[in-house]
Amino acid sequence: MGWPALFGLLLACWSCAASAGEVLVYVANEVSAAPAERANLERIAEWLRSSGDEGDRLLAEGLITDLALFPSAVDVDQAALTRLGPSRAGLVIATNRLAQAGQVLVAQHHGALASRPLTLPPPRDGREASSPLSNRVALERVLALAAEVFPPASHEFIVVIESHGDAEYALTPRLGLPTEGLTREALLARVHGADTAFVERYGVTTASLVDLLVELKRTRGFTTKLLVMASCESTLERLVPEVPLALVAAGGAPLEIGVIDYERVLSSPEPDLAKAFVATLTPAPFEVADPSVLPARRRMERLHRALAVAPWFLPLLAWFGVFGWRRWRARKGR
């Protein structure tokens, strides 16, 4: 082999090494209730039905339907990812059922799926046992494992979160509040707003998720090429250089379970998988996150909250007004 041919081969090899490979990290926070927790959820659903309130009945239906619907949707996702994922990128699959078995599934680009061990923090109650990936430590271990299998120096990561959520939480169970020792009366008081005591919700907030990705970038060189938050009503108010691109619910609207058609995304002709996600999922049901412009619904929510607490401050504002007026009159009279 002559020098020109050898130089060309070395240049080609360097170019391949310099272009980072993509890795799809799929995190599914589906409900996976043990028998005791399932019985607990069914009891709570029955309490809600017994109230006679239509809203409570819908909540009860949602709890029971979720036990079958969410795991089934994750099974469909996993089948598509297993069949098509490795042909497009490196792959990491983490679900609550896999996590409960102490494992995640990984595949190299064009490789076969293999199991890797995952150690979880001990659950404190039924919520955590049924949804271990709602725990920040567990989520961090999944992402750290991805960085061990796929060296960040030569890979970029597409992180997809499939979970119940809201405008604040990226990962949380459908029933995120503690239920140990809960009575029917206390449940209905909580649901109807009569019980206003603060109760910590179990889960990972969107702010905490972003902080985790920033920390992994700093400590491991983990580059998040794209973050997809398939969490109901997901929004993002802070976009950092470590997370340059994110997809959230369009307009902050609710997202259906199984909203992402992985068959369609992975079959996209777009060679760049991150761009395939963006092109396939936007402008609806997802949108590219723009933290500088909050959805109108979120702005209205904040206005409503401000108006709700405003009456408490009216006496104080009135006092300041009278005090200022008297000071002004006193100066004018001098």
Stockholm file with secondary structure:
# STOCKHOLM 1.0

chainA/1-334         MGWPALFGLLLACWSCAASAGEVLVYVANEVSAAPAERANLERIAEWLRSSGDEGDRLLAEGLITDLALFPSAVDVDQAALTRLGPSRAGLVIATNRLAQAGQVLVAQHHGALASRPLTLPPPRDGREASSPLSNRVALERVLALAAEVFPPASHEFIVVIESHGDAEYALTPRLGLPTEGLTREALLARVHGADTAFVERYGVTTASLVDLLVELKRTRGFTTKLLVMASCESTLERLVPEVPLALVAAGGAPLEIGVIDYERVLSSPEPDLAKAFVATLTPAPFEVADPSVLPARRRMERLHRALAVAPWFLPLLAWFGVFGWRRWRARKGR
#=GR chainA/1-334 SS CCHHHHHHHHHHHHHHHHSCEEEEEEEECCCCCCHHHHHHHHHHHHHHHHTCCHHHHHHHHHHHHHHHHHHHHHHHHHHHHHHHHHHHSEEEEEEHHHHHTTEEEEECTTCCCEEEECCCCCCSSHHHHHCGGGSHHHHHHHHHHHHHHSCGGGEEEEEEEEEBCCSSEEEBCSSCSCCTTCCHHHHHHHHTTSCCCCCCCCSEEHHHHHHHHHHHHHHHCCCEEEEEEEETTCCCSCCCTTSCCEEEEGGGCCCCTTCCCHHHHHTCSCSSHHHHHHHHHTTTTEEECCTTSCCHHHHHHHHHHHHHHHHHHHHHHHHHHHHHHHHHHHHHHC
#=GC SS_cons         CCHHHHHHHHHHHHHHHHSCEEEEEEEECCCCCCHHHHHHHHHHHHHHHHTCCHHHHHHHHHHHHHHHHHHHHHHHHHHHHHHHHHHHSEEEEEEHHHHHTTEEEEECTTCCCEEEECCCCCCSSHHHHHCGGGSHHHHHHHHHHHHHHSCGGGEEEEEEEEEBCCSSEEEBCSSCSCCTTCCHHHHHHHHTTSCCCCCCCCSEEHHHHHHHHHHHHHHHCCCEEEEEEEETTCCCSCCCTTSCCEEEEGGGCCCCTTCCCHHHHHTCSCSSHHHHHHHHHTTTTEEECCTTSCCHHHHHHHHHHHHHHHHHHHHHHHHHHHHHHHHHHHHHHC
//
